[in-house]
Amino acid sequence: MKKGNKRANQFLAFVLVGLTIRIGKSVFHNYIEVDPRLRNLAISSILAVGPFLWFYGKALFEKQNTFSHRNYFHLLPFGLFVLCSPVIPNRGDFASYLAYGLVFVHLAVYLVICWSFIFKIRNDKSLQLLRWYQNIVIGVSVIWMLYVGILIRLIPFYILGAISFSFLMYLFSYLLLKRHIFALEKYGNSDIDRGTSKKLLQEVKTLLKQEEIYLDANVSLQSVAEKLSITSRELSQVVNENEQKNFSEFVNYYRIQKAKELLVSPEYVSEKIATIAYDCGFGNVTSFNLAFKAETRLTPSQYRNQFKIA
C-alpha cells in the first residue's frame, strides 16, 4: 500500500473510531448510568471527527507533501476538551447543553469545510474517488443532523443516533464490497482528472462505433489502449469510473447491441445462434448466452422469437 493511501486510511479509521466512541456512549447511556467524566470523554471524540474527515479528503485528493503537520492544530479543541473533561458540566443543565451544542457546532463547521472542498474539486478529480468521499461526508452529515435533532428535541428517540450509525456502517461495508473500493487504491494516484476521463471515454466509444473493433474476438485492453495512445491502466480507469464496468463488460455491451440487430435481421433469420455469436466477436456460444441474458434478461432465442418475422 502506498504511503499516501496509508495516511488516508489512518484518517478514515480515526473518523470511524471517533463516531464509534460517541455512538457507544449513546448505547450505554440509554441503558445504564455513565459517569459524567466518561460521557465528556465520549463527547470529545466528535471534536476529532470533523478535522479527521477533512484530513481524509486532503490525503485522498492532494499530493502527500501538501499536508502540513500544522494541520494537526485543528485537533486542539479535542485535546483541550479531553483535558478539561473532569470539570466540563454534564448534568443536564443549561451549561451542559451549551457545551454539548458547541461540540456539534464545531462538527458543523468542518462539514461545511468538507462540502466546500468537494465542490471545489468536483470537476478535477477521479469520479470514483469523489463519490466515495462524498458518501462518507453524507453519512457523517446524517449522523450530525440526527444528534442535533435529538438535542433540540425534534427527535424523541435518543437511541436513534446509534441505530442510524449502525445502518450507515452496514451501508459503507456494502459499498466497500459491491463497488470494489480496492479500485480507489489502484487509481488513487492517477494523473487523469475527471474532465480528461470523460473526454477519453468519448474517444473510446467513437473508436468502437466507427471501426467496430469489438467484432474482433481478439480485441484486448492493450490493443485498444495503443490505438488511443494511452496505457492499459489509464483505459481501465476511464471505463471503470465512468461506466462502472470492466473492459470486457464494456466491449460485450457493444457486441450485444450488434447481436440484437442481427437476431432480428432478415439476412440472419436462418442463421444459427452460434454464427451470430461468432460474428459479433464472442469466442464461444456459452459466453455469448451468459452476456446476452445478463444484458437483456432473455436468451438469444427468446429475444429472436419476440421479433420473429411471420
N, C-alpha and C positions, 0 to 999 in steps of 0.2 A: 504494500500500500504506500502510495506517495505521501511524503511528509505533509504537504498542504492538505491533502484529503484527511490525513490522520488528525490534524488540528481541527478541521471542520467537524469530524466525527466526535471529537472530545467536547467541543462546544455544544453539539446537539445532545450529547449524553448529559451535560450539566443542565440543559434546559429540561430534559425529561426527569432528571433526579430532583430538580427544584420543584417541578409540578407534582411529582410523586410524594415528596415530603409534605407539601401543602395539602394535597388530597388525602394523604394518610391521616393527617390531623383531623380532617373533616369526618372520616370514618370512625376514628377512635372517640372523638369528642361527641359524636352522635349517640354513643352507647355508654361511655364511661367518662368520668370527670378527669380532665387532663390539667396538670399543674400549669398555672399562667405563664411561668417561665418557659416551659416546653411549648406552649401554644405560641408564644412570641418567637421562639426559635423556628417553629414551622412556618409562621407567617413571614419571617425574614427571608425564607427561600424564594418568595415571589420577587424580592428585590434583586435576586440574581438571575431570574428567568429572563427579564427584559434585556439586560446587557448581553447575556449569552446568546439570546435569539438573534440579536443584531450582529454579534461577533460571528455567529454561524453563517449568516448571509455574506459577510465580508470575506470570510475564509473560503466560501464556495465560489464566489464570483470575482474576487480581486486577487492579484498576484500576492504570493506569500510575503514578499518584502514590503508590501504596503501596510501590513498590520503592525502597528507600533505597540510596544509594551505600555505606552502611556494610556492606551485604551483601557487598561485594567483599572484606571482611576474611576471608571464608571461603576466599579464594584464597591466603591467607598461607602455609599448608603447601606449596602448589605452588611459590610463589616461593622459599621457603627451601630446598626440595629442589633446585630448579634451581641456586641459588647454591652449594649445598654438594655438588652432583653430582660434582665432581672428587675429593672426599675420602670420599664415602659408599662403604662397602665393596660390591663386586660381584665377589667372587672365588669364589663358591660355598660359602663357609664359613658358620658359624652366624650371624655378624653380618650377612652378606649376606641370608640367608633371613629374619632378623628384620626388617631394613629393608624387604624386599620384602613380607613379611607385613603390616607396619604400613600399607603403602600400600593394601592390599586391605581391611584393617580400616576404614580411612578411607572407602573407597568404600562398604563395607557400611553404615556409619553414615548416609551420605547416601541410600542406597537405602531404609533404614528411614524416614528423614525423608520421602522422596518417596511411599512407600506410605502413610504416616500422613496425608500431605497429600491423597492420592487418596481415602482412606476418609472424611476429614473433609468433603470437598466433593462426594461422590458423589451426593447427593440434591439438590444445589442448582445444578449446572452443566449446560451442554449435554451431552447424552449422546454426541454425535458427537465433540466436543472431548475429553471424558473418555476415551472409548475410544482415541482416537489417542494421547493422552499415556500412558495405561496400557500400550499396546502398546510404546511407546518404553522405558518403565521395565522392562517384562518382558524386552525384548531386552537391555538393559544388565545386568539381573539374571542372565540366562542366561550372558552372557559372564563375569560375575563368578564364577559357580559353576564354569564350565569352568576358569578360571585358578586358582581355589582348589583344584579337584580335581587340577590338574597340580602345583601347589605341594606338596600333601601326598601326592603320588604315587598318588592314586586313579585318575588318568587318565594312561596311559603315553605318550600321543602329544602332544608339545609343539605341533606344528603344528595340532592340532585347534582351538585358540583362533582362529587365523587363518581356518581353513575355516568355522567357525561364524559368525564375523563377516561373512564374505563372503555366506553364506547369509542372514543377518539383513538385510544391506544390500539384497539382492535382494528379500527379503520386504517391507521397508519401501517400496522403489520400486514394487513391485506394488500395495501398498495405496494408495500415493500416486496411482497412475493409476486403479486399479479403483474405489476409494471416492471419487474426486473430492475430494481434500483441499482443493481451492480453496473448497469449501463451508465449511471451517473459517474461512477468511478472511471469507467472506460473513456468517456468523452469529456470528463470534467476539465481537462487541461487543453482541450481543442481550441484552435485559433479561429474556428468557423463561428461567426456570430449568427444571430437569428436571421438577419436580412440576407446574408450570403447563403445560408442554408436553404432558404425559400427559393432564391434565385437558382441555385444548383438543382433543386428538385424539379423546377420547371424545365431545365435543360435535360434532365434525365427523362422526364415524361415526353418531351419533344423527340428525343432520340428514339424512345421506344415506339412512339406512334408513327414517326416518319419512316424509320428504317425497319421497323418490325423485327428487331433483333431478338425479341422474345420467342420468335418461332424457331430459333436455333436451340436445339436441346442442350448444346454445349455452352450456351452463354453463361458467363460467370461474373461474380462481383469484380474480379480483377480485370476482365476484358472490357466491361462497361466503364470502369474507372479509368482505364487507359484511353478510351475514346473521349472522355471528358477532361483528360489531363489532370486528374486528381488521384489521391491514394485510395486504396480499398477501404481503409479505415474511415476516411472522410465521406466516401459514398455510403458506407454502412450507417454512419451517423446521420446523414441527410435523410435517408429513407426511414430510419428508426424513429427519429424525433419528430418528423413531420407526418408520417403515415402510420406510426405505431405498429409497423410490421418489419420483419426481417427482409433481407433482399429476395430470398426465394419466394416468400409470400407475396411480395410486391410484384415480381415478374409473373407469378402464377395468376395474379388478378387480370393482367392483360391477356394471358393465354385463355383464361376462362371466358373473357368477353369475346374473343375471337371464336372460341368453340361454340358459344351461344349463337353466333351468327351462322356458323357452318351447319349446326344441327337443324336449323330451320330453312337452310338454303335449298332451293330446288335442285341445284347442281350436286348436292351431297345427300339427297334424300335416300339414295340406295347405298350409300357408303356405310361401312361398319363404324361402330363407336371407336374401335381401336384405330382406324385410319384417321379419324378426326383428331384423336388424342395425339398421334404422332405428328400430324400436320400442324398442330398448334404448339409443338415444342416440348411435349411431355415425353419422357423417356420410356414410360410404361403405362399400361391402362390402369393399373391399381392406383398409382399416384394421381392420375387424371380424375378417376372416380372420387377419390377422397377430397381432392382440392375443389372439384366441381360441387360436390354436396356441401362442403363447408361454406362455399360462397353463395349457393342458391337454395340450399335446404332440399334439393332434389337430385336424383341421379341423372346422368345424361339422357338415359332412355325416358325417364319420366318427363324431363324437360322437353324432349323432342315430341313426345306424344301430345303434350299440351298444344303444340303448334302444328300438329300433323296435317299435311296437305291432303285434302279429300280427293 
